[in-house]
Every structure is written in C-alpha cells, then in structure tokens.
Amino acid sequence: MAITLNNDSIQHNGNRFARLLDTAEVPVRAVVSVLLPNGREYLDCLRGTTWSGRTFTPINWHLKNPDIAYIVENSEARALVAHANFSEVAQEIAHFIPESARFAVGGDIPGFRRYEEMNDFSADDLARPLAGAFMPYTSGTTGKPKGVKPAAPVDGPPPSYASTMAMQLLSAYIGDNAQQPHLVAAPLYHAAPTAYGDGSALLGADLVIMEQWDPEEFLRLVEAEKICSTFLVPTHFVRLLQLPEAVRHKYDLSSLKLVCHGAAPTSTDVKRRMIDWFGPVLFEFYGGSEGGGISISSQEWLQHPGSVGKPRPDQAIYILDDEGNEVATGEPGNIYFKAPDNRFEYKDDPAKTASVYRGDKYTLGDIGYVDEDAYLYLCDRKADTIISGGVNIYPAEIEGVLLQHGAVKDCCVVGIHDEEWGESVLGAIQLLEGISINDSLRDDIKQHCLQHLAKYQVPRELVFEENLPRTETGKIMRREIRDKYRTQYSQ
C-alpha cells in the first residue's frame, strides 16, 4: 500500500504539530524523537519539529528495546511520538519523557496522549518559524548507536540544513523535473530518504510513500504514479534484479529521471545491470550523517566503474596510512575529508568523536584509494577488514563476486580465527528459493570466486543461512554474523 502527500498538507499538519509541542512545553532546540513506520505522520512530525527550531531524532524501530531506550535517554528527548504497533517498547521508555509530551499514533498507548489532538490547532503559518536540526543515530550494527550531533544551528528561517541540501541536489540534477512525483521506497528513519523526501516536497513534488518494500510494487508505482525521482539502497537493486525477466520488463519506467543511491557498497556488476535496465539515471553518493558528499553520475561511473566520484573543487580527500601519512595513488588507505569549521560530534562520546578526527581532517571509518584522475574507490569499512597472513582482505569485494553467482540471493563475508593465518575468510550465503545445498554447489561457488578473485580472497569456509540479517537501509548486520561464526569455529 502507498500513501500520497503534497507539500501543503505536510506544512499544514506540521504547523499543527509545532503548536501541539508548544502546549506540551517542549523547548526550542529540544529533541523530538519518533518511533514511526513510513507514513504521513512521520513527515508531519519532521516538518513541525524542524520548522519550530527543535531537533528531530528518528528511531529505527527494528532495533532491540535496549538500543531504542538508549537513544531516547542519550538524546535527552523531551517529546516522543510512537506508533501503537510499538506500544510495548513505547511504554518501557515512557519514563524518559514528560507525560504531556508523549503522543500515540494509530491507536492508544497507555500513558500517551492521542496524536490527533493536533487537529485542534491552527494550520496557519507559524508566527516565527525557525530552522531546526536533524540528529540521527547510527544503525548500531557495530556497537551502541551513536547520535551524530550537528554543529549548533544558526538562528534563521527554515528549512533545516539537511532538507536544504537535498533540495539543492535535486534541483541541480533534474531541474524543473524536481517538481514531479518522488517515491519514498526506503525506511524514513534513515537520513537520506528523509532528506530527499522532505526536499522533494518543498520543491513542489507529490510524495508517494511505500509503507514497506516490495520490488514489483515499486515498479508498478513508478509506472502508475509517473515517478520522477527516488532513493534506493543496493539491497533494493539486488531484489529488483532477482525478479523474473517478464516481470522486470512489464512496467514502463520512462518517467524516472533520478535514482539516488548510497548507504552501502554496490557491486560493479549489479550497478551496471541497473544502468542497463533503468538507463543512466543512477546517481551515487558517498558520505554519512557526519558529512562527506562525494558523488558520481551514471555517465561518469561508466567511464570509471566502481568509483563513488571525485571531490568538488571546494572539497578535499586524503588517503592516509595508520600513522597519518598520505599513501601513493592507487594504494588503499584510510579515507579522510577536510573538517568543516563547525564540527559535528558524537553525542556524549568524546572518545569516539576524537577517534574520527586527525588534525583538521575526519574519517567515516572507510578504506579506499584514488586513481590518477582523483576518482575515489571504496574498499570496505576499516572495522570489517580481514587480515590474513598480514594481507588486508576487503569483504565488500568478495561479496560483490558472490552476488554474481546464479544461486546466491544474499551474502556476508567475515573473518574467523585461524591458527596459522590469524584470520581466514568465511562466506555466509543465503540461496535463492528452491536451490539445494550440496558439495557440487559449494565447489561451483568456489570455482566462480577463483575466476574473479585472488586465491587468498576465496572463502575457505562456506556456510548457508535461511536468512541473513540486514537493516532496512540495506546494511548487513555483520556483527551478528561475525560473532556467531567466530564463536562456532573457535570451539
């Protein structure tokens, strides 16, 4: 099911929600947390919060209850909007929030006010609108979620910085087409779908919101609603490409002018197939809630396959070794960006904040290299690198090859303890439906890897899972898989 919204309705409900927060005595610059699925209430709360000088913090409702509680407490939230589907955890964390500032959507939650109370307030423009801020939390796949606290906002008119940047990008790449319908296909609790969704609405586009992902429904909506732009993650690409060919070519996708993607590595084969299918409308960016902002169009990518782009004239990228020295062109190292004057920080975690800065530079924790034309290529997350016999092995490269095998639906590569080599490579694989596990299949997958990888990169161990855990934004829950098999193979 999909919901269609326009900017006027979002703005009117946002104004009502801002006035509801006023009556609950939620201060300017205070944090408003939301525990909401994709839907109109999410956009209304975002608009009301960030147009009244407050800070918006969405919560990934797939997280475990302790992590959700941690985010609400750590963010010092002064208001919470929760869907009745999440009533259990909402009640567990309610004590962190003043009773007057707890609101329930989609049904009753004990101890919460009804969100619909906002309908009692005026939809007129706010007398003194003030740009608020967006403070997301990391997904928690490699530890406790961390709040990416932006620099203190300068008092000024809305929109927020995140929405303004999305508006500028959309306008730059599709011009007047940015007023055409935008499809929200990814979870809104992730920063990019939120920014592009709000930015599109502010430019005058209708928003079509998918409540949950379904690959064929995505194609149907693009055709039926004449969708012009959307944001996807690599997992969406893989799921789309796994549709039967007859289904894939059943729908008219000619209205698509821009498919932004990021948040996780994309294999070269998958991206090339998507461009062949959708046309040169894919636009990839590399960055995070902390910053970054390298990007590449389809046309550039086809000339530099695998790259995530090159820095703008006002940007700088540095590839450094662990001692902080610049490495040679083409040699992998730690990717650093020039730090802005107004630095972000991880809320209440000075050690984590300090760890990502090196002088006037900061890192997102990724490893990569630049070519002679200054194009950046990603290898992997530093924390995910496997070191076997002193050699760095990057799981993302191996995963990209595994996904090209006709039997593989999803995969995750991790390092496990090895007495001789320190670590060895294990591939956890989710097969396509109806495929049986046997020695012949194992051998075929390894031979496939040998055709595309160095021998030391080929997984020594292959294990098969019914389902591999991923976040809704496409990030593999690598820690869960790594912990499981490191424990199993150490026994």
C-alpha positions as CSV (number, residue, x, y, z in Angstrom):
1,M,0.0,0.0,0.0
2,A,1.2,3.5,-0.8
3,I,0.2,7.0,0.5
4,T,0.4,10.2,-1.5
5,L,1.1,13.6,0.2
6,N,1.6,17.1,-1.1
7,N,3.7,19.8,0.5
8,D,0.7,21.9,1.5
9,S,-0.8,19.1,3.6
10,I,2.6,18.4,5.2
11,Q,3.1,22.0,6.0
12,H,-0.4,22.5,7.5
13,N,-0.1,19.4,9.7
14,G,3.5,20.4,10.6
15,N,2.2,23.7,11.8
16,R,-0.4,22.0,13.9
17,F,2.2,19.6,15.4
18,A,4.5,22.5,16.2
19,R,1.7,24.2,18.2
20,L,0.9,20.9,19.9
21,L,4.6,20.8,21.1
22,D,4.2,24.3,22.3
23,T,1.3,23.3,24.6
24,A,3.4,20.4,25.9
25,E,6.1,22.9,26.8
26,V,8.8,21.3,24.6
27,P,11.5,23.9,24.4
28,V,13.1,25.3,21.3
29,R,16.2,23.2,20.4
30,A,14.9,20.3,22.4
31,V,14.9,16.8,20.8
32,V,11.7,15.3,19.5
33,S,12.0,11.5,18.9
34,V,9.7,9.5,16.7
35,L,9.2,5.7,16.6
36,L,7.1,5.6,13.4
37,P,6.8,3.5,10.3
38,N,6.7,5.1,6.9
39,G,3.6,7.2,6.8
40,R,2.2,10.8,6.7
41,E,2.7,11.3,10.5
42,Y,6.5,10.9,10.1
43,L,6.7,13.7,7.5
44,D,4.3,15.9,9.6
45,C,6.4,15.5,12.7
46,L,9.6,16.2,10.8
47,R,8.2,19.4,9.4
48,G,6.6,20.6,12.6
49,T,9.8,19.9,14.6
50,T,12.3,21.4,12.2
51,W,10.2,24.5,11.4
52,S,9.9,25.4,15.1
53,G,13.6,25.3,16.0
54,R,13.6,21.9,17.5
55,T,15.7,18.8,16.8
56,F,14.3,15.8,15.1
57,T,15.6,12.3,16.0
58,P,14.1,9.3,14.2
59,I,14.5,5.8,15.8
60,N,15.0,2.7,13.8
61,W,12.2,0.5,15.2
62,H,14.0,-2.7,14.1
63,L,16.5,-2.1,16.9
64,K,16.3,-4.1,20.1
65,N,14.4,-2.5,23.0
66,P,17.6,-1.6,25.0
67,D,19.0,0.3,22.0
68,I,15.8,2.2,21.5
69,A,15.8,3.1,25.2
70,Y,19.4,4.2,24.9
71,I,18.6,6.5,22.0
72,V,15.7,8.2,23.8
73,E,17.8,8.6,27.0
74,N,21.0,9.6,25.4
75,S,19.4,12.1,23.0
76,E,17.7,13.8,26.1
77,A,14.4,13.7,24.1
78,R,11.7,16.0,25.5
79,A,8.9,14.5,23.3
80,L,8.1,11.1,21.8
81,V,5.7,10.2,19.0
82,A,5.2,6.4,18.8
83,H,3.0,4.1,16.7
84,A,0.7,1.8,18.5
85,N,2.5,-1.1,16.8
86,F,5.4,-0.4,19.0
87,S,3.3,0.0,22.2
88,E,5.4,-2.4,24.3
89,V,8.7,-0.6,23.9
90,A,7.0,2.8,24.0
91,Q,5.7,2.0,27.4
92,E,9.1,0.8,28.5
93,I,10.8,4.1,27.6
94,A,7.9,6.4,28.5
95,H,9.5,7.4,31.8
96,F,12.2,9.3,30.0
97,I,9.6,11.7,28.5
98,P,7.3,14.1,30.3
99,E,3.7,12.7,30.2
100,S,2.4,15.8,28.5
101,A,4.8,15.2,25.5
102,R,4.1,11.5,24.7
103,F,1.9,11.0,21.7
104,A,0.4,7.8,20.2
105,V,-0.3,7.3,16.5
106,G,-2.5,4.6,15.1
107,G,-4.2,3.6,18.3
108,D,-4.0,4.0,22.0
109,I,-0.8,3.5,24.1
110,P,-1.3,3.7,27.9
111,G,0.2,6.9,29.3
112,F,0.3,8.6,25.9
113,R,-1.9,11.4,24.5
114,R,-3.6,10.9,21.2
115,Y,-1.6,12.4,18.3
116,E,-4.9,13.5,16.7
117,E,-5.1,16.3,19.4
118,M,-3.0,18.3,16.9
119,N,-6.1,18.7,14.8
120,D,-7.5,21.1,17.4
121,F,-4.8,23.6,16.5
122,S,-4.5,26.1,13.6
123,A,-2.8,25.1,10.4
124,D,-1.8,28.7,9.7
125,D,1.9,29.6,9.1
126,L,3.9,29.9,12.3
127,A,4.4,33.4,13.5
128,R,8.2,33.0,13.9
129,P,9.3,29.8,12.1
130,L,12.9,28.8,13.0
131,A,15.1,26.2,11.3
132,G,15.6,23.2,13.5
133,A,18.1,20.4,13.2
134,F,18.3,16.7,12.4
135,M,20.2,14.4,14.8
136,P,20.1,10.7,13.5
137,Y,21.7,7.8,15.3
138,T,23.9,5.3,13.7
139,S,22.3,1.9,13.0
140,G,24.0,0.1,15.8
141,T,25.4,-2.7,13.6
142,T,28.9,-2.4,15.1
143,G,28.1,-1.2,18.6
144,K,25.9,1.1,20.6
145,P,24.0,3.6,18.4
146,K,25.8,7.0,18.2
147,G,24.0,10.3,17.9
148,V,25.5,12.4,15.2
149,K,25.1,15.8,16.8
150,P,25.4,18.6,14.2
151,A,27.1,21.9,14.9
152,A,24.9,24.3,16.8
153,P,22.4,25.7,14.3
154,V,22.5,29.4,13.4
155,D,19.1,31.1,14.1
156,G,17.5,31.6,10.8
157,P,14.5,30.6,8.7
158,P,13.7,27.0,7.8
159,P,14.1,24.6,6.1
160,S,16.7,22.6,8.0
161,Y,20.2,22.2,6.6
162,A,19.6,18.5,5.6
163,S,16.4,19.4,3.6
164,T,18.1,22.4,2.1
165,M,21.0,20.3,0.8
166,A,18.6,17.7,-0.7
167,M,16.6,20.5,-2.4
168,Q,19.8,21.8,-4.0
169,L,20.9,18.4,-5.2
170,L,17.5,17.6,-6.7
171,S,17.4,20.9,-8.4
172,A,20.9,20.5,-9.8
173,Y,20.4,17.1,-11.3
174,I,16.8,17.2,-12.6
175,G,15.9,20.9,-12.6
176,D,12.2,21.6,-13.1
177,N,11.6,17.8,-13.0
178,A,12.2,18.0,-9.3
179,Q,8.6,19.1,-9.0
180,Q,7.4,15.8,-10.4
181,P,6.4,12.9,-8.1
182,H,9.0,11.4,-5.7
183,L,8.8,7.9,-4.4
184,V,9.8,7.1,-0.8
185,A,10.8,3.5,-1.1
186,A,13.2,3.1,1.8
187,P,12.6,3.5,5.5
188,L,12.2,7.1,6.6
189,Y,14.1,6.6,9.8
190,H,17.2,6.6,7.6
191,A,18.7,10.1,7.0
192,A,18.8,10.0,3.1
193,P,15.1,9.0,2.5
194,T,14.0,11.6,5.0
195,A,16.1,14.4,3.4
196,Y,15.2,13.6,-0.2
197,G,11.5,13.1,0.7
198,D,11.2,16.4,2.5
199,G,13.4,18.2,0.0
200,S,11.2,16.9,-2.9
201,A,8.0,18.1,-1.1
202,L,9.5,21.5,-0.5
203,L,10.3,21.8,-4.2
204,G,6.6,21.1,-5.0
205,A,6.7,17.3,-5.7
206,D,4.0,15.0,-4.6
207,L,5.3,12.3,-2.3
208,V,4.3,8.7,-2.8
209,I,5.3,6.7,0.3
210,M,5.7,2.9,0.3
211,E,4.8,1.6,3.7
212,Q,7.0,-1.4,3.1
213,W,9.3,-2.6,0.3
214,D,8.2,-4.9,-2.4
215,P,10.1,-4.9,-5.7
216,E,7.3,-5.4,-8.1
217,E,5.1,-2.9,-6.2
218,F,8.0,-0.4,-6.6
219,L,7.9,-0.9,-10.4
220,R,4.1,-0.7,-10.5
221,L,4.1,2.6,-8.6
222,V,6.8,4.1,-10.8
223,E,4.6,3.4,-13.8
224,A,1.2,4.3,-12.2
225,E,2.3,7.5,-10.5
226,K,4.8,8.7,-13.1
227,I,7.6,8.7,-10.5
228,C,10.5,11.0,-11.4
229,S,12.9,10.5,-8.5
230,T,13.6,8.1,-5.7
231,F,16.3,6.9,-3.2
232,L,17.3,3.3,-3.1
233,V,19.9,1.2,-1.4
234,P,22.0,-1.6,-3.1
235,T,19.8,-4.3,-1.5
236,H,16.8,-2.9,-3.4
237,F,18.8,-3.2,-6.7
238,V,19.6,-6.9,-5.9
239,R,15.9,-7.6,-5.1
240,L,14.8,-5.9,-8.3
241,L,17.2,-7.8,-10.5
242,Q,16.1,-11.1,-9.0
243,L,12.6,-10.5,-10.3
244,P,11.7,-12.7,-13.3
245,E,12.6,-11.0,-16.6
246,A,9.0,-11.0,-17.7
247,V,8.1,-9.0,-14.5
248,R,11.0,-6.7,-14.8
249,H,10.1,-5.6,-18.3
250,K,6.3,-5.5,-17.7
251,Y,6.4,-1.9,-16.4
252,D,7.1,1.5,-18.1
253,L,9.9,3.2,-16.1
254,S,10.5,6.0,-18.6
255,S,9.3,8.7,-16.1
256,L,12.4,8.0,-13.9
257,K,14.9,10.8,-14.1
258,L,16.9,10.3,-10.9
259,V,17.6,7.3,-8.7
260,C,19.9,8.3,-5.9
261,H,21.7,5.6,-4.0
262,G,24.2,5.2,-1.2
263,A,24.4,3.9,2.4
264,A,26.2,0.7,1.4
265,P,28.6,-0.6,-1.2
266,T,27.2,-1.6,-4.6
267,S,28.9,-4.3,-6.7
268,T,30.1,-3.2,-10.1
269,D,28.0,-6.0,-11.8
270,V,24.8,-5.1,-10.0
271,K,25.2,-1.4,-10.8
272,R,26.0,-2.0,-14.5
273,R,22.9,-4.1,-14.8
274,M,20.7,-1.5,-13.2
275,I,22.0,1.2,-15.5
276,D,21.4,-1.1,-18.5
277,W,17.8,-1.5,-17.3
278,F,16.8,1.9,-15.8
279,G,19.1,4.0,-18.1
280,P,21.8,6.5,-17.0
281,V,19.6,7.8,-14.1
282,L,21.5,6.4,-11.2
283,F,23.3,9.0,-9.0
284,E,25.5,7.6,-6.3
285,F,26.8,9.4,-3.3
286,Y,29.4,8.6,-0.6
287,G,29.1,10.2,2.8
288,G,27.3,9.8,6.0
289,S,25.3,11.7,8.5
290,E,28.6,13.1,9.7
291,G,29.4,14.7,6.3
292,G,31.3,13.7,3.1
293,G,29.2,14.3,0.0
294,I,31.3,12.7,-2.9
295,S,29.0,11.8,-5.8
296,I,29.0,10.4,-9.3
297,S,26.5,10.3,-12.2
298,S,25.9,7.2,-14.3
299,Q,27.8,8.7,-17.2
300,E,30.9,9.3,-15.1
301,W,30.6,5.9,-13.4
302,L,30.5,4.1,-16.8
303,Q,33.9,5.8,-17.5
304,H,35.2,5.0,-14.0
305,P,33.3,1.8,-13.0
306,G,33.4,1.1,-9.3
307,S,34.1,4.7,-8.3
308,V,32.0,6.8,-6.0
309,G,33.1,10.1,-7.6
310,K,35.7,12.8,-7.1
311,P,35.7,15.8,-4.8
312,R,34.2,19.1,-5.8
313,P,36.6,22.0,-6.2
314,D,35.7,23.1,-2.7
315,Q,36.4,19.7,-1.2
316,A,39.5,17.7,-0.3
317,I,40.0,14.0,0.2
318,Y,43.1,12.4,1.8
319,I,44.1,8.8,1.8
320,L,46.3,8.2,4.9
321,D,48.0,5.2,6.5
322,D,47.5,4.4,10.1
323,E,50.3,6.9,11.1
324,G,48.6,9.7,9.2
325,N,50.9,9.8,6.2
326,E,49.5,10.2,2.7
327,V,49.8,7.0,0.6
328,A,50.6,6.7,-3.1
329,T,47.9,7.0,-5.8
330,G,46.1,3.7,-6.2
331,E,47.2,2.4,-2.8
332,P,44.4,1.7,-0.2
333,G,44.3,3.7,3.0
334,N,42.0,5.4,5.4
335,I,39.7,8.0,3.7
336,Y,39.7,11.4,5.3
337,F,37.7,14.6,4.5
338,K,38.6,18.2,5.3
339,A,36.8,19.0,8.5
340,P,34.4,21.9,8.4
341,D,34.7,24.9,10.7
342,N,31.6,23.8,12.6
343,R,32.4,20.3,13.5
344,F,29.9,17.5,14.3
345,E,30.3,15.4,17.4
346,Y,29.0,12.1,18.7
347,K,26.7,12.9,21.5
348,D,28.2,12.3,24.9
349,D,31.0,10.3,23.4
350,P,34.2,12.5,23.3
351,A,36.4,9.4,22.8
352,K,34.5,8.3,19.7
353,T,34.5,11.9,18.4
354,A,38.2,12.3,19.0
355,S,38.9,9.0,17.2
356,V,37.5,10.2,13.9
357,Y,39.4,13.5,13.8
358,R,43.1,13.8,12.8
359,G,44.0,17.4,13.0
360,D,41.8,19.3,10.5
361,K,40.6,16.1,8.9
362,Y,37.9,13.5,9.8
363,T,37.0,10.0,8.7
364,L,33.9,7.9,8.3
365,G,35.9,4.8,9.0
366,D,36.2,3.6,5.4
367,I,39.2,2.3,3.4
368,G,39.7,3.3,-0.2
369,Y,42.0,4.7,-2.8
370,V,42.1,7.3,-5.5
371,D,43.1,6.8,-9.1
372,E,45.2,9.1,-11.3
373,D,42.1,11.2,-12.2
374,A,41.3,11.7,-8.5
375,Y,38.3,9.4,-8.5
376,L,37.6,7.7,-5.2
377,Y,37.1,3.9,-4.9
378,L,35.9,2.3,-1.7
379,C,37.4,-1.0,-0.4
380,D,35.5,-1.5,2.8
381,R,34.9,-0.4,6.4
382,K,38.1,-0.4,8.3
383,A,36.4,-2.3,11.1
384,D,35.3,-5.1,8.6
385,T,38.7,-5.6,7.1
386,I,40.0,-9.2,7.4
387,I,43.8,-9.5,7.9
388,S,45.1,-12.9,6.8
389,G,48.8,-13.6,6.9
390,G,49.4,-9.8,7.1
391,V,47.3,-9.1,4.0
392,N,44.3,-6.9,4.1
393,I,41.2,-8.6,2.6
394,Y,38.1,-6.5,1.9
395,P,34.7,-8.3,2.3
396,A,32.8,-6.0,0.1
397,E,34.9,-7.0,-2.9
398,I,34.2,-10.7,-2.3
399,E,30.5,-10.2,-1.6
400,G,30.2,-8.4,-5.0
401,V,31.6,-11.5,-6.7
402,L,29.4,-13.9,-4.7
403,L,26.3,-12.0,-5.6
404,Q,27.1,-12.6,-9.3
405,H,26.6,-16.4,-8.8
406,G,23.3,-17.5,-10.1
407,A,22.4,-19.4,-6.9
408,V,23.2,-16.6,-4.4
409,K,20.4,-14.3,-3.1
410,D,22.4,-12.6,-0.4
411,C,25.8,-13.0,1.3
412,C,28.1,-11.7,4.0
413,V,31.8,-12.3,4.3
414,V,33.6,-12.2,7.7
415,G,36.9,-13.1,9.2
416,I,37.2,-16.1,11.6
417,H,40.1,-17.1,13.8
418,D,42.8,-19.1,12.0
419,E,45.8,-20.6,14.0
420,E,48.1,-20.3,11.0
421,W,47.0,-17.1,9.3
422,G,45.4,-15.1,12.1
423,E,42.1,-14.8,10.2
424,S,40.6,-16.7,7.3
425,V,37.6,-15.9,5.1
426,L,34.1,-17.2,5.7
427,G,31.2,-16.6,3.4
428,A,27.7,-16.8,4.8
429,I,25.3,-17.3,2.0
430,Q,21.5,-17.1,1.5
431,L,20.5,-19.1,-1.5
432,L,17.6,-18.4,-3.9
433,E,14.5,-20.3,-3.2
434,G,14.4,-23.9,-4.4
435,I,18.2,-24.4,-4.6
436,S,19.6,-27.4,-2.6
437,I,22.9,-27.3,-0.7
438,N,25.4,-30.0,-1.7
439,D,29.1,-30.4,-2.3
440,S,28.7,-29.7,-6.0
441,L,27.2,-26.3,-5.3
442,R,30.0,-25.5,-2.8
443,D,32.6,-26.4,-5.4
444,D,30.8,-24.4,-8.1
445,I,30.7,-21.2,-5.9
446,K,34.4,-21.5,-5.0
447,Q,35.3,-22.0,-8.7
448,H,33.2,-18.9,-9.5
449,C,35.2,-17.0,-6.9
450,L,38.5,-18.2,-8.3
451,Q,37.6,-16.8,-11.7
452,H,37.2,-13.3,-10.3
453,L,39.4,-13.2,-7.1
454,A,42.9,-13.9,-5.9
455,K,43.2,-17.3,-4.3
456,Y,43.7,-15.8,-0.8
457,Q,40.4,-13.9,-1.2
458,V,38.3,-17.0,-1.9
459,P,36.3,-18.1,1.2
460,R,37.8,-21.1,2.9
461,E,34.5,-21.8,4.6
462,L,31.1,-21.5,3.1
463,V,28.0,-21.7,5.4
464,F,24.4,-21.3,4.4
465,E,21.7,-19.4,6.2
466,E,18.0,-19.3,5.6
467,N,18.0,-15.5,6.0
468,L,20.8,-13.0,6.5
469,P,20.1,-10.1,8.8
470,R,20.1,-6.7,7.2
471,T,18.8,-3.4,8.3
472,E,16.0,-1.8,6.3
473,T,18.6,0.5,4.8
474,G,20.5,-2.4,3.3
475,K,23.4,-2.7,5.7
476,I,24.3,-6.2,6.6
477,M,24.2,-6.9,10.3
478,R,27.8,-8.1,10.1
479,R,28.5,-8.1,13.8
480,E,25.8,-10.7,14.4
481,I,27.2,-13.0,11.7
482,R,30.8,-12.5,12.7
483,D,30.1,-13.2,16.4
484,K,28.1,-16.3,15.6
485,Y,30.8,-17.9,13.4
486,R,33.8,-16.8,15.4
487,T,32.2,-18.5,18.4
488,Q,31.3,-21.6,16.4
489,Y,34.7,-22.0,14.7
490,S,36.7,-21.3,17.9
491,Q,35.2,-24.3,19.7
